[in-house]
Amino acid sequence: IYGSKSGENMRKLFAQAIGKRLAKRRKQQLATLPQKMQQLSKRIAQARGGGGIGAGGGAKGNVIKVDPNPAAYASMLIQARPHVNRLSAIIRKLSVPEERVLRGLDRGDFDINALPMLAAGMPGCMKIEFQQRKLDLALALLMDISGSMAHKTDSHVIATAFNEALIPSKRNIDARLFAFHEDVFDCGPPQPGNGIAGLVCDKGTLEYYGVQVAGEFLQKSRKLRKVLITICDGGPAYPKKVKQEVDKLLAMGILPIRILIGVHASPRTYPVELMFNDWNEFHSELDQFFAVVLRVARA
């Protein structure tokens, strides 16, 4: 279909068909997030005080601390500004605690119609329960900056958008930004002029090492919900090693989510994998995706 004899219309039709299939799969994957998060949150309490993630085998690069780069950041922020505005609005909205009052009868079943009986002090009423759901999230963003990303600014724009939107939200979201090729770059928490905007895309990929380093940050966080978001444009070089590191995160109650750009199939090394035809498609759905993650992260 992509050969020299294929026409432009055929290529567009094929891309549309693939796009519909990927969109359907993304919807199915996102629908599983609430159940997965509930299951994993129980493991966080069990894992506290236990052993660490540990070092996996295989080749490793270096962990490089990245200093701020105000000039590069300012350039990327111009392109990222529309995302920043939308992401910031989502964070502000979902950072407001949600309050609910549950009224119960002596049978132990919750009954919202029990208020008159409670007000009258009738003996058949047992209790009123007050519940508050709030955003209490540890978030690690892991960006692919391997050679295949060279001559593209999309990963830097996305990282800049996340960084800028998360700066005012440190109280609710304990976040840290990472990038990887054969080395892992620790770009620190959201901060003005974050150096992730100026990193050079080069070399191959050691994604499993990036997952391990980001996972160590998440493990140490005291937040009630923990999520890793990896964004890349290809499958991992060592799928088995990535799967091993992802399984360690799952055992610690951490939810790993993988976003794949320009990829139509994957080795399924993550429990949640969202595939997009191209960067434009991901840009158009970024705020929708992030809103879903934050909703299920409210504890």
Salt bridges, closest charged atoms under 4 A:
GLU8 OE1 - ARG11 NH2 2.66
GLU98 OE2 - ARG133 NH1 3.44
GLU98 OE1 - ARG298 NH1 3.86
GLU129 OE2 - LYS127 NZ 2.73
ASP136 OD1 - LYS223 NZ 3.25
ASP154 OD1 - HIS283 NE2 2.88
ASP183 OD2 - LYS203 NZ 3.66
ASP186 OD2 - LYS65 NZ 2.79
ASP186 OD1 - ARG176 NE 2.90
GLU207 OE1 - ARG258 NH2 2.52
ASP233 OD2 - LYS152 NZ 3.79
GLU245 OE2 - LYS248 NZ 3.44
ASP247 OD2 - LYS243 NZ 3.04
GLU281 OE1 - ARG26 NH1 3.48
GLU285 OE2 - ARG26 NH2 2.77
ASP287 OD2 - ARG86 NE 3.61
